[in-house]
C-alpha cells in the first residue's frame, strides 16, 4: 500500500479534518464539544506561539494519566491475602480466581497464571518441545523477551522482516523462512494490534508447525471477533507494570489444547503432576508460579480493564483522524482482520521531508518539550550484540556448526525493519486514558512543530 499524499495543512483544514472524524469517536464520555471547537479553544500560545524548545509556551503543561490506577479494591484484596498468611498460590485462592475470570473473558476453558510474561513464553516453549537444533520464526520488531524465550531453549530465533505499515511481522515472508528445523511460529501482536493471523494460521495448519501467540501487549485485542491468544496452539500475555492489565510482574498462558496447558502447568510447578504439591515429579520443570499478592491485585485491576480498553480505542480513533491530516505522519495501519486494537502503544511513522528535513531525534525532542511524552521504539534486535554473544557461547558452538551459524546470520537480514526502526514514534497507553482534548493537544503539538520546523533547524 503506497504512501498517501496529504494536502498542505492549514489551521482551517486541520479543524475540518477533526470535524469530519467526529463520527468515528462519538460517545467518549469526554463532553459534547466537537473536535473542531476543542481545538479552537486551545490557548493561542499553544496553537500559534513559539516552540517550547525555542523559549515558547508548551502546548501541554499537565501530565497525562498516571499508572497504575488503583483504589480501595486493591488494598482490600492485598490485606486479605496478607492476613490470611496464605501467600503461595498452592495454599491460597486468589490466583485461581483470576485464572477463572481471565479464561471467561477470553472464552477459553482454562488458563495458567505465571510469574511473568517471559515465564509464560518459557513454559510454552517447553510444552512445544522446542530445544537445541530447532528454529523458531520470530519478528525482529519486538521486546527482547520474545527472543530470550527462544534462546533459553538453545534454539535459533529466525527473524522474518517487518511489514512497515502495520509494524507487525510480515506474514507473507514467513513461508520462505521455514526449514525442516522449524519447530514453532511465534508472532507478536505488537502494541495491542494484531498480526496477520489468517496467513499465519493457514501456514501453521498446512505445514503442521505449532503457532504460539505472543500477546503480551494485546489484552482484549481481537482478530475477526476472537480474542488474541486463543487462536494459536498457545497464547501468552504479560502483566508487567507497564501493561494494560498489571500486577507489577506476572503472565498468563491460554490454550484451547488442554494437554499443552497441562504440560505448562506441570513445568511451571517444578515438573509436578497435575495439582500435585508433593515431592513427586513427572518431567523437568521450573518455578514460574504467580504469588497470591499478584493474584489479589489482578482481581481488582481486571474489573477496570474493559472500560479502560474502550477509552483507549475511542481516543486512539480520534487521534488517528487528526494525525492523518498532517503530512509526514503515518499512523500504523491495522490489518482488515483486526477487529479490536488494545492500544498498549500508539505507533506511527515519521517522515522528515514534510518537516523541512527535521531529524526524528530532533522531532522527538521538540514534542517532549511541548509536554507530549514520546519515544522512538525498538532498535533492530537481530543486530544487538547479545545475539552474537549467544551464538559465540560454548553451548551454541557445541550444538551448531560454524557453517550453520554462518548461514543463519545471512538468513536473518531485515531491511524493512531497519527502516522502521529509524522512522517509528510511539505514545504509551496511559496517554489514552484521558479526554479527546488530550488527543487534540498531541496533534496540535505535532502540527506546531511542522509549522515551525524551519525555525528549529536554524536554532
C-alpha positions as CSV (number, residue, x, y, z in Angstrom):
1,X,0.0,0.0,0.0
2,X,1.7,3.2,-1.1
3,X,2.2,6.2,0.9
4,X,-0.7,8.7,0.7
5,X,-0.1,12.3,-0.3
6,X,-1.6,14.9,2.0
7,X,-2.8,18.3,1.1
8,X,-1.0,21.3,2.6
9,X,-2.1,21.6,6.2
10,X,-3.6,24.8,7.5
11,X,-5.4,25.5,10.7
12,X,-8.7,25.5,8.7
13,X,-8.0,22.1,7.1
14,X,-6.9,20.7,10.4
15,X,-10.1,21.8,12.0
16,X,-12.2,20.5,9.1
17,X,-10.4,17.1,9.3
18,X,-11.1,16.9,13.0
19,X,-14.8,17.7,12.4
20,X,-15.0,15.0,9.7
21,X,-13.7,12.4,12.1
22,X,-16.1,13.2,14.9
23,X,-18.5,10.3,14.0
24,X,-15.7,7.8,14.5
25,X,-15.2,8.7,18.1
26,X,-18.7,9.7,19.3
27,X,-19.7,8.8,22.9
28,X,-16.3,9.0,24.6
29,X,-17.9,10.4,27.7
30,X,-15.5,13.4,27.5
31,X,-18.1,16.1,26.9
32,X,-20.2,17.1,23.9
33,X,-18.0,19.7,22.3
34,X,-16.9,18.8,18.7
35,X,-13.2,18.2,17.9
36,X,-13.1,21.5,16.0
37,X,-14.4,23.5,18.9
38,X,-12.0,21.7,21.3
39,X,-9.0,22.5,19.1
40,X,-10.2,26.1,18.6
41,X,-10.3,26.5,22.4
42,X,-6.6,25.7,22.9
43,X,-4.6,28.8,24.1
44,X,-3.2,31.0,21.4
45,X,0.3,30.4,22.9
46,X,-0.1,26.7,22.3
47,X,-1.5,26.8,18.9
48,X,0.3,29.8,17.4
49,X,3.2,30.6,19.8
50,X,6.9,29.9,19.6
51,X,8.1,26.3,20.0
52,X,8.9,25.4,23.6
53,X,12.4,24.4,22.6
54,X,12.8,27.9,21.3
55,X,11.5,29.5,24.5
56,X,7.8,29.5,23.9
57,X,5.0,28.1,26.0
58,X,4.4,24.3,25.7
59,X,1.1,23.0,24.2
60,X,0.6,20.9,27.4
61,X,1.7,21.7,30.9
62,X,-0.2,19.0,32.8
63,X,0.8,15.3,33.0
64,X,-1.1,12.5,31.3
65,X,-2.9,9.9,33.4
66,X,-0.6,8.2,36.0
67,X,-0.2,4.4,36.0
68,X,-1.1,2.2,37.6
69,X,-4.6,3.2,38.5
70,X,-5.5,1.9,42.0
71,X,-8.1,2.3,44.6
72,X,-9.8,0.6,47.6
73,X,-10.3,-2.8,46.0
74,X,-6.5,-3.3,45.5
75,X,-5.9,-2.5,49.1
76,X,-8.7,-4.7,50.3
77,X,-7.6,-7.8,48.3
78,X,-3.9,-7.3,49.3
79,X,-4.7,-7.0,53.0
80,X,-6.9,-10.1,52.9
81,X,-4.0,-12.1,51.5
82,X,-1.6,-10.6,53.9
83,X,-3.6,-11.5,56.9
84,X,-4.5,-14.9,55.6
85,X,-0.9,-15.9,55.7
86,X,-1.5,-17.9,52.5
87,X,0.8,-16.1,50.2
88,X,1.6,-19.0,47.9
89,X,-0.8,-20.0,45.2
90,X,-0.7,-23.6,46.2
91,X,-2.3,-22.6,49.6
92,X,-4.4,-19.7,48.5
93,X,-7.3,-19.0,46.1
94,X,-6.7,-15.5,44.5
95,X,-4.6,-16.7,41.6
96,X,-7.1,-19.4,40.8
97,X,-9.9,-16.9,40.9
98,X,-8.1,-14.6,38.5
99,X,-7.4,-17.6,36.1
100,X,-11.1,-18.4,36.1
101,X,-12.1,-14.8,35.3
102,X,-9.5,-14.3,32.6
103,X,-10.4,-17.6,30.9
104,X,-14.1,-16.5,30.9
105,X,-13.1,-13.1,29.5
106,X,-11.2,-14.7,26.6
107,X,-13.7,-17.5,26.0
108,X,-11.4,-20.4,26.8
109,X,-11.9,-23.4,29.2
110,X,-8.8,-22.7,31.4
111,X,-5.6,-20.7,31.7
112,X,-2.5,-20.6,33.7
113,X,-1.0,-17.6,35.6
114,X,2.8,-17.3,35.8
115,X,5.3,-15.2,37.4
116,X,5.9,-13.1,34.2
117,X,5.2,-12.8,30.6
118,X,8.7,-14.2,29.9
119,X,7.9,-17.2,32.1
120,X,4.7,-17.7,30.1
121,X,6.7,-17.9,26.9
122,X,9.3,-20.2,28.5
123,X,6.7,-22.6,29.8
124,X,5.1,-22.6,26.3
125,X,8.4,-23.3,24.6
126,X,8.8,-26.3,26.8
127,X,5.3,-27.5,26.2
128,X,6.0,-27.3,22.4
129,X,9.3,-29.2,23.0
130,X,11.5,-26.5,21.5
131,X,15.1,-27.4,22.1
132,X,18.7,-27.4,20.8
133,X,18.9,-27.5,17.0
134,X,15.4,-26.2,16.5
135,X,14.4,-22.9,14.8
136,X,11.5,-20.6,15.8
137,X,10.1,-18.0,13.5
138,X,10.1,-14.6,15.2
139,X,9.6,-10.9,14.3
140,X,12.6,-8.5,14.6
141,X,10.4,-5.7,16.0
142,X,9.5,-6.8,19.5
143,X,10.7,-6.7,23.1
144,X,13.7,-8.9,23.8
145,X,11.7,-11.3,25.9
146,X,10.3,-12.9,22.8
147,X,13.8,-13.7,21.6
148,X,15.2,-14.7,25.1
149,X,12.5,-17.3,25.4
150,X,13.8,-19.0,22.3
151,X,17.5,-18.6,23.2
152,X,16.9,-20.2,26.7
153,X,16.0,-23.4,24.8
154,X,19.2,-23.2,22.8
155,X,17.2,-22.8,19.7
156,X,17.7,-20.3,16.9
157,X,15.3,-17.3,16.5
158,X,14.8,-16.9,12.8
159,X,13.8,-13.3,12.2
160,X,11.3,-12.6,9.5
161,X,11.1,-9.0,8.2
162,X,8.6,-6.4,9.4
163,X,5.6,-5.0,7.5
164,X,6.4,-1.4,8.0
165,X,2.8,-0.2,7.5
166,X,1.5,-2.3,10.4
167,X,4.7,-2.7,12.3
168,X,3.8,-6.5,12.7
169,X,5.7,-9.5,11.3
170,X,5.3,-9.7,7.5
171,X,3.3,-12.9,7.3
172,X,3.8,-13.0,3.6
173,X,7.5,-13.7,4.2
174,X,7.1,-16.5,6.8
175,X,6.8,-19.4,4.4
176,X,10.2,-18.7,2.8
177,X,11.9,-18.8,6.2
178,X,10.6,-22.2,7.2
179,X,13.1,-25.1,7.1
180,X,13.0,-28.7,8.3
181,X,14.3,-27.4,11.6
182,X,11.4,-25.0,12.2
183,X,9.7,-26.1,15.4
184,X,7.3,-23.2,16.0
185,X,6.0,-19.9,14.6
186,X,6.0,-17.1,17.2
187,X,4.2,-13.9,16.0
188,X,3.9,-10.9,18.3
189,X,0.7,-8.8,18.4
190,X,2.7,-5.7,18.8
191,X,1.5,-2.6,20.6
192,X,-2.1,-4.0,21.0
193,X,-2.7,-4.5,17.3
194,X,-2.8,-8.0,15.7
195,X,-0.5,-9.8,13.3
196,X,-2.0,-11.2,10.1
197,X,-3.4,-14.3,11.7
198,X,-5.3,-15.5,8.6
199,X,-2.0,-16.0,6.8
200,X,-0.1,-17.3,9.8
201,X,-2.7,-19.8,10.9
202,X,-3.0,-21.1,7.3
203,X,0.8,-21.7,7.2
204,X,0.7,-23.3,10.6
205,X,-2.0,-25.7,9.7
206,X,-0.7,-26.6,6.3
207,X,2.9,-27.1,7.4
208,X,1.9,-28.7,10.7
209,X,4.0,-26.2,12.7
210,X,2.7,-25.1,16.1
211,X,1.8,-21.4,16.4
212,X,2.5,-19.6,19.7
213,X,1.0,-16.2,20.0
214,X,2.9,-13.5,21.9
215,X,0.0,-11.4,23.0
216,X,2.0,-9.8,25.9
217,X,0.9,-6.3,24.8
218,X,-2.6,-7.1,23.5
219,X,-5.1,-7.7,26.3
220,X,-8.6,-8.0,24.8
221,X,-7.4,-7.4,21.2
222,X,-9.4,-9.3,18.6
223,X,-8.9,-10.9,15.2
224,X,-12.3,-11.3,13.4
225,X,-14.1,-11.1,16.7
226,X,-12.0,-13.7,18.5
227,X,-9.7,-12.7,21.4
228,X,-6.0,-12.9,20.6
229,X,-4.1,-15.6,22.4
230,X,-6.9,-18.1,21.8
231,X,-6.2,-18.5,18.0
232,X,-2.9,-20.5,18.0
233,X,-1.8,-23.6,19.9
234,X,-0.9,-21.4,22.9
235,X,-1.1,-17.7,23.7
236,X,0.9,-15.7,26.2
237,X,0.2,-12.4,28.0
238,X,2.3,-10.2,30.2
239,X,1.1,-8.5,33.4
240,X,4.2,-6.4,33.9
241,X,4.0,-2.9,35.3
242,X,3.6,-1.1,32.0
243,X,0.9,-3.4,30.6
244,X,-2.8,-2.7,30.2
245,X,-3.5,-5.4,32.8
246,X,-0.9,-5.0,35.5
247,X,0.3,-6.7,38.7
248,X,3.9,-5.4,38.7
249,X,5.1,-8.7,37.3
250,X,3.1,-11.6,36.0
251,X,2.0,-13.5,33.0
252,X,-0.7,-15.8,31.6
253,X,-0.9,-18.7,29.2
254,X,-4.1,-19.6,27.5
255,X,-4.9,-22.5,25.1
256,X,-7.8,-24.5,23.7
257,X,-5.5,-27.5,23.9
258,X,-5.8,-28.9,27.5
259,X,-2.8,-31.3,27.0
260,X,-0.5,-28.4,26.2
261,X,-1.7,-26.3,29.1
262,X,-1.3,-29.3,31.4
263,X,2.4,-29.5,30.4
264,X,2.8,-25.8,31.1
265,X,1.1,-26.2,34.5
266,X,3.4,-29.0,35.4
267,X,6.6,-27.2,34.1
268,X,5.8,-24.0,36.0
269,X,5.4,-26.0,39.2
270,X,8.8,-27.8,39.1
271,X,7.6,-30.6,37.0
272,X,5.0,-31.9,39.4
273,X,1.9,-33.7,38.2
274,X,-1.5,-32.1,37.9
275,X,-2.4,-30.3,41.1
276,X,0.4,-32.0,42.9
277,X,2.3,-30.3,45.7
278,X,4.3,-33.3,46.8
279,X,7.9,-34.3,46.1
280,X,6.9,-36.4,43.1
281,X,7.7,-35.2,39.6
282,X,6.6,-36.2,36.1
283,X,9.0,-34.1,34.0
284,X,11.7,-31.4,34.2
285,X,10.4,-28.0,35.3
286,X,11.0,-24.7,37.0
287,X,9.3,-22.4,39.5
288,X,7.3,-19.9,37.4
289,X,4.4,-19.6,39.9
290,X,2.4,-16.4,40.5
291,X,2.0,-15.3,44.1
292,X,-1.3,-14.7,45.8
293,X,-0.4,-11.0,46.1
294,X,-0.2,-10.7,42.3
295,X,-3.5,-12.5,42.0
296,X,-5.1,-10.2,44.5
297,X,-4.0,-7.1,42.6
298,X,-5.2,-8.6,39.3
299,X,-8.7,-9.3,40.7
300,X,-9.1,-5.5,41.2
301,X,-7.3,-4.4,38.1
302,X,-9.4,-6.8,35.9
303,X,-12.6,-5.0,37.0
304,X,-11.5,-1.8,35.1
305,X,-9.9,-3.4,32.0
306,X,-12.9,-3.3,29.6
307,X,-13.8,0.3,30.4
308,X,-10.1,1.4,30.0
309,X,-9.9,-0.5,26.7
310,X,-12.9,1.2,25.3
311,X,-11.5,4.6,26.3
312,X,-8.1,3.9,24.6
313,X,-9.9,2.8,21.5
314,X,-12.0,5.9,21.3
315,X,-9.2,8.3,22.0
316,X,-6.9,6.5,19.5
317,X,-9.5,6.7,16.8
318,X,-9.8,10.5,17.4
319,X,-6.0,11.0,17.3
320,X,-5.7,9.0,14.1
321,X,-8.3,11.2,12.5
322,X,-6.3,14.3,13.4
323,X,-2.8,12.9,12.6
324,X,-3.9,11.8,9.2
325,X,-4.3,15.4,8.3
326,X,-0.6,16.1,8.9
327,X,1.8,15.4,6.1
328,X,4.7,13.2,7.1
329,X,2.8,11.5,10.0
330,X,1.5,8.0,9.2
331,X,-0.3,6.1,12.0
332,X,0.3,2.3,11.9
333,X,-2.2,0.6,9.7
334,X,-4.3,-2.3,11.2
335,X,-5.0,-5.4,9.1
336,X,-8.6,-5.8,8.0
337,X,-9.0,-8.8,10.3
338,X,-8.0,-6.8,13.4
339,X,-11.5,-6.1,14.9
340,X,-10.1,-4.6,18.1
341,X,-6.8,-2.9,18.9
342,X,-5.8,-2.9,22.6
343,X,-3.5,0.2,22.1
344,X,-0.8,-0.7,24.6
345,X,1.2,1.5,22.2
346,X,0.0,4.1,19.7
347,X,2.6,3.7,16.9
348,X,3.3,5.9,13.8
349,X,6.0,6.6,11.3
350,X,7.7,10.0,10.9
351,X,8.9,11.3,7.5
352,X,11.2,14.2,7.9
353,X,10.6,15.6,4.4
354,X,7.4,17.5,5.2
355,X,9.1,18.8,8.4
356,X,11.8,20.5,6.3
357,X,14.2,17.6,6.9
358,X,14.0,17.8,10.7
359,X,15.5,14.6,12.1
360,X,13.4,12.2,14.1
361,X,15.6,12.8,17.1
362,X,15.0,16.5,17.0
363,X,11.3,16.0,16.3
364,X,11.0,13.8,19.4
365,X,12.9,16.3,21.5
366,X,10.6,19.1,20.3
367,X,7.5,17.0,21.0
368,X,8.6,16.2,24.6
369,X,9.3,19.9,25.1
370,X,5.7,20.6,24.2
371,X,4.6,18.4,27.1
372,X,3.9,15.3,24.9
373,X,5.8,12.1,26.1
374,X,7.0,10.0,23.2
375,X,9.7,7.5,22.2
376,X,11.4,6.1,19.1
377,X,10.5,2.5,19.6
378,X,12.7,-0.6,19.3
379,X,16.2,-1.0,17.8
380,X,16.9,-3.8,15.3
381,X,17.0,-6.8,17.7
382,X,18.9,-9.1,15.3
383,X,21.8,-6.6,15.2
384,X,22.1,-6.4,19.0
385,X,25.4,-7.6,20.5
386,X,23.7,-10.0,22.9
387,X,22.6,-12.2,20.0
388,X,26.1,-12.6,18.6
389,X,27.5,-13.2,22.1
390,X,24.9,-16.0,22.4
391,X,25.9,-17.5,19.1
392,X,29.5,-17.5,20.2
393,X,28.8,-19.1,23.5
394,X,30.1,-22.6,24.3
395,X,26.6,-24.1,24.3
396,X,25.7,-22.8,20.9
397,X,29.0,-23.7,19.3
398,X,28.5,-27.2,20.7
399,X,25.1,-27.5,19.2
400,X,25.6,-25.7,15.9
401,X,28.4,-26.0,13.4
402,X,30.3,-22.9,12.2
403,X,28.6,-23.3,8.8
404,X,25.2,-23.5,10.4
405,X,25.8,-20.3,12.4
406,X,27.2,-18.5,9.3
407,X,24.2,-19.5,7.2
408,X,21.9,-18.4,10.0
409,X,23.5,-14.9,10.1
410,X,22.9,-14.5,6.4
411,X,19.3,-15.5,6.6
412,X,18.1,-13.1,9.2
413,X,18.6,-9.7,7.5
414,X,15.6,-7.5,7.8
415,X,15.9,-4.3,5.7
416,X,12.3,-3.1,6.1
417,X,12.6,-3.5,9.9
418,X,15.8,-1.4,9.8
419,X,13.9,1.4,8.0
420,X,11.1,1.2,10.5
421,X,13.5,1.5,13.5
422,X,14.6,4.8,12.0
423,X,11.0,6.1,11.5
424,X,8.9,4.9,14.4
425,X,7.3,7.2,17.0
426,X,5.4,5.8,20.0
427,X,2.9,7.1,22.5
428,X,2.1,4.8,25.5
429,X,-1.3,3.5,26.6
430,X,-1.6,5.8,29.7
431,X,-1.8,8.8,27.3
432,X,-5.1,7.4,26.0
433,X,-7.0,7.2,29.3
434,X,-7.9,10.9,29.3
435,X,-10.1,13.0,27.1
436,X,-10.5,14.0,23.5
437,X,-8.8,17.3,24.3
438,X,-5.7,15.4,25.2
439,X,-5.6,13.9,21.7
440,X,-6.1,17.3,20.2
441,X,-3.1,18.6,22.2
442,X,-0.9,15.8,20.9
443,X,-2.0,16.5,17.3
444,X,-1.7,20.3,17.9
445,X,1.9,19.9,19.2
446,X,2.8,17.9,16.1
447,X,1.3,20.5,13.8
448,X,3.1,23.3,15.7
449,X,6.4,21.6,15.2
450,X,5.8,21.1,11.5
451,X,4.8,24.7,11.1
452,X,8.0,25.9,12.8
453,X,10.4,23.2,11.7
454,X,12.5,25.8,9.7
455,X,13.0,27.9,12.8
456,X,14.1,24.8,14.8
457,X,16.6,23.9,12.1
458,X,18.1,27.3,12.2
459,X,18.3,27.5,16.0
